[in-house]
């Protein structure tokens, strides 16, 4: 080890062409391609929509009255490249029961700013939610669900028709 230090092989000098320069602290290093931004710019929207898969499932097909319905929403990128979908709000996905978003008969405000639902290459995202068998009627009023079949649906924000999945839940 002593020979290395004595030979000045590790020395840096910006004036000597045969010695390496000191790396500056704000130097990003070798140039790399940001594939997330490149795929967003280069992959057409029709292909990006095809890349994303949507699924929803519950742990059971039927539930007792007043028992919370647990469900899992899955979103996945089928492509081996990063994909991002523009969404009209910062909320990347939503869910509904019988057409009532978040099981609410009151308009849900999801925010104003635009956002992106980003996926790394071949990435799968899973979200867990509960429906407590209640429908929101106003800010402080909820009504209980009656026995019957309910359609539980999830979708990517901004694509409720094309990037959506649904399942039926029975309340007994």
Secondary structure, 3 states (H helix, E strand, C coil): CHHHHHCCCCCCCCCCCCCCCCCCCCCCCCCCCCHHHHHHHHCCHHHHHHHEEEEEEECCCEECCCCCEEEEEEEEECCCCCEEEEECCCCCEEEEECCEECCECCCCCCCCCCEEEEECCCCEEEEEEEECCEEEEECCEEEECCCEEEEEEEEECCCCCCCEEEEEEEEC
